[in-house]
Each structure stands twice: as structure tokens, then as C-alpha cells.
């Protein structure tokens, strides 16, 4: 009987320690979660395991700040994107917008500069 009581107390201390350790890893109060896990047993550990980390919001804010700074840097350093030049068709030929060379209608690239249609 005494061995069962001692084993139960050791079990609760181990559950409490495990809850305390997990709470500290997630940024919660380790003392409070020690007692919660001692009182509730493994259910406290299950609840704590499902709880979000207190650091998650900080990580997400840091990632957002870095992405925003990259976005503004890219906007400042980027060159405007030129629209795709249209091809001037003239009967059975087309004229290259880059070098103004006349090409056959069946050609996909310019014979003068190699620019694609």
C-alpha cells in the first residue's frame, strides 16, 4: 500500500516536471503548469502540447518585417517591366520591332537580330 502511494507521488512529480519543462519551452509559466499537470495528470500535458507557443507570434512578426523590407527594397531597385512588343504584320511578312527587319510570316524569330515574334 505504501509502495503504491509512493509510486503515485513519483508519477505525479514526473508528470508535473514534464509539464513544467514543456511550458518553459513554449514560453508559459513553468511553476503554474507544474501544479496544473500534477492536479490534472496527463490531461494537462495534452492541453499544453496543443497550446501554441508564446514565441510563435514573435517569429511571425519577425518574418513579416523581413518580407516587408525585402518587398520595399525590390520595389526601389526594380526596373519597370516593359510590355511585350507587338509585331507589325504586313501581308505575308512581319517587321521586327527591335531592328525593323522584314521577316517571312512563317518565321518565329527575326532573321536580323534573332528576336522572337
C-alpha positions in Angstrom: 0.0 0.0 0.0 2.8 2.4 0.9 4.6 1.5 -2.3 1.5 2.4 -4.3 1.3 5.8 -2.7 5.0 6.5 -3.2 4.7 5.3 -6.9 1.7 7.6 -7.3 3.5 10.6 -5.9 6.6 9.9 -8.0 4.3 9.6 -11.1 2.7 13.0 -10.3 6.1 14.6 -9.8 7.3 13.2 -13.1 4.1 14.4 -14.9 4.5 17.8 -13.2 8.1 18.1 -14.2 7.3 17.1 -17.8 4.5 19.8 -17.9 6.9 22.3 -16.4 9.6 21.6 -18.9 7.1 21.8 -21.9 5.7 25.0 -20.5 9.1 26.6 -20.3 9.9 25.5 -23.9 6.6 27.2 -25.1 7.1 30.4 -23.0 4.5 29.7 -20.3 4.9 29.8 -16.6 6.7 26.6 -15.6 5.6 26.7 -11.9 1.9 27.2 -12.8 2.0 24.4 -15.3 3.8 22.1 -12.8 0.8 22.3 -10.5 -1.8 22.1 -13.3 -0.2 18.9 -14.5 0.1 17.5 -11.0 -3.6 18.2 -10.5 -4.8 17.0 -13.9 -2.3 14.3 -14.7 -1.6 13.6 -18.4 -4.6 15.7 -19.5 -2.6 18.9 -18.5 0.3 17.8 -20.7 -2.1 17.1 -23.6 -3.6 20.6 -23.3 -0.2 22.1 -23.0 1.1 20.2 -26.0 -1.7 21.6 -28.1 -1.3 25.1 -26.9 0.5 27.5 -29.3 4.0 28.7 -28.4 4.2 32.2 -27.0 7.1 32.8 -29.3 5.2 31.9 -32.5 3.7 35.4 -32.7 7.2 37.0 -32.3 8.6 34.7 -35.1 5.7 35.6 -37.4 6.2 39.3 -36.8 9.9 39.0 -37.5 9.3 37.1 -40.7 6.7 39.7 -41.8 9.1 42.5 -41.1 11.8 40.9 -43.1 9.5 40.2 -46.0 8.2 43.7 -46.0 11.7 45.1 -46.0 12.6 42.9 -48.9 9.5 43.9 -50.8 10.3 47.6 -50.4 13.9 47.0 -51.4 12.8 45.1 -54.5 10.4 47.9 -55.4 13.1 50.5 -55.1 15.7 48.5 -57.1 13.5 47.0 -59.7 13.2 48.4 -63.2 9.8 48.8 -64.8 8.8 45.8 -66.8 8.5 46.6 -70.5 5.3 45.2 -72.2 5.8 42.6 -74.8 6.3 44.4 -78.1 3.7 43.8 -80.7 4.7 42.7 -84.1 3.7 44.7 -87.1 2.2 42.4 -89.7 2.2 43.4 -93.3 0.6 40.7 -95.6 2.9 37.7 -95.7 5.7 39.4 -93.7 6.1 40.9 -90.3 8.5 43.6 -89.1 10.7 43.2 -86.1 10.1 46.0 -83.5 13.8 45.8 -82.4 15.6 46.1 -85.7 12.8 46.8 -88.2 13.8 43.9 -90.4 11.2 42.4 -92.6 10.7 38.7 -92.0 8.5 35.9 -93.5 5.2 35.4 -91.9 6.1 31.8 -91.1 9.3 32.8 -89.2 9.1 32.8 -85.4 12.3 34.9 -84.9 13.8 37.8 -86.7 16.5 37.0 -89.3 18.3 40.2 -88.4 18.6 40.2 -84.7 17.1 36.8 -83.5 14.4 38.5 -81.5 11.3 36.3 -81.2 8.0 37.4 -82.6 
